[in-house]
Amino acid sequence: MKGLELSRRYWAEVVSPALTERFGDRFTLRAAAGLVGDGSECYGFDDETSQDHDFGPRVQIWLNDSDYAEFGAELQSAYIELPRNFLGYNGVNLSQFGDGREGVFPVSRFYARYIGRTELPQTLNEWRVIPEVNLSIVTNGEVFTDPAGEFTAFRSGLLEFYPEDLRLKKIAAHCMKAAQAGQYNYPRSVKRGEYTAAFLAAGEFAQVAASLVFLLNRRYTPFYKWIPRALRELPALGKFTADELGAIAESGSDYFSGAEHIERLSAAIIEYMQSGGLTESKSDFLLDHAPYVQAKIKDEQLKRLPLWNE
């Protein structure tokens, strides 16, 4: 069973009935619940291999600060006392770093754990300091219920994605980095016989080009091992990008094939940016498109930063 479905059923069949009976309206009208955060199951990417750690029937319950102060500790104690055997699973098999994946949390503390803030970022600099993978982590999964709406309001604010100026800045920088690693340094390293450097360049291109496609789709890039699966869920260039990166990975010592797939993916990204009005350049080199993208930024301070920044 997928972890998200297991969590959803544990909530509906065990957690919600038991805590509703004990706490009544305090619980049903004021508590949010779901499964969001660390773990492949929060993305729906889990399989049998994933179940070797931090897996089992678990739910997260979120309260606002005042409600948490009023009855959060009591609610946590009640949650811990719930039956842990469910559908053949004997609780959660916690690993060394698996704490904080279930139980009762203040909304503010939950978000602060991942993005270092108890309120939505307001300025470009506040957005810039948050690791993108953490933004992906804190907006994954599913919220089962949220009658008060505070948890969902914070989540919705993050899901609106980066301010457009920052998205443009990141796209410009990613064009620079992808071009330098894949279109420039990869073939040069092969020509010199520096195959380790070529391998590193291909890896850098894969990471940056994938992240660029996430930016074009207005989605946060997840932890690197989930990028191939997450790409396939993106409507624009997602499956094509996953296939091309897979072909690069499988090309091995066939460096001509690797370079060919790098150029195919670069060309597709350029075509998509041209069709969306992000660039007016006709070049087939991603780097040449970065200045056109950056020129569309309205914030003068951000626009003046070097193209490579971000």
C-alpha positions, 0 to 999 in steps of 0.5 A: 500500500502507498504511504499516502493512502495508508495515512489517509485510511489511518486518519479516517478509520482510527485517528479522526474517530478517536480524537473526535470522541475525546475532544469534540468540537475543539478537535473537529473545528480547530485542527488540520490534519494530513501528511506533508513533508519528509518521506517519499510517500509524501510525493507518492513515490514510495515502493516496497524499498521505501518501507525499510525506514520511517514508514507506517500509519502516521498522521500530522495534526496542526493547530494554531499557536493559541490552540496548541498552547491550550490543548496541544500537549493533551492532543499529542498524548492522546495521539500517542495512545492510539492503536499502532497496529493498522492494516498489517503495519506495527507503527512507524519504523523510525530511523535515526533522523526520522523524528517529527514525521507524525503527531501534533504541531503548531502550524508556525513551528511546522513551517519554520522547520522547513523554511525558517519562517513562521509567516509567508516570505514577503520580499525577494530576499526573504524568498531567495534564502529558502532552499528550493528543495524545502519549498518542495517538501513543505508543499507536497503530500495532502491535507485531509482536513483544515476547517480553520484554514490557517495551515492551508492558507500558508500552504497556498501562499507557497504554492503560488510559487516564486515572485515572477521577478525571482523566477525570471532571475532563476531561469536566466541563471539556469540558462547560463549554468546549463549551457556552460556545463552541457553545451560547452564543457561536456564536449570540450572535456570529451575532446581533451579525454578528461572523462571524469570532468565530462561525467561531472559536466553531464551531471551538472547539466542534468541537475540544472536543466531539470530545475530549469524545467521545473521553473518553467512549470512554476513548480519547486524542484524536489530532492534530486533522487525524486527529480526523474519521477517528478518531471514526468508529472509536469505538463510542459516538457516534463516527460521529454526532459525525463526521457532525455536525461535518462538517455544521457545517463544511459549513454555511458562512454558513448559521448557523441550520444550524450552530447546529442541528447544534451543538445536536443533537450537544450533546443526544446527548452529554448523553443519553449521559452521563445514560444512563451515570450521569455526570450527573443534570441534565435541562438541555439546556445542556452547561454545567449538567452539569459540576458533576454530573460533577465532584461524582463525583470522589473526589480532594478536591484535584482536585474543588476545582479550578475547573470550567474547569480541564483 
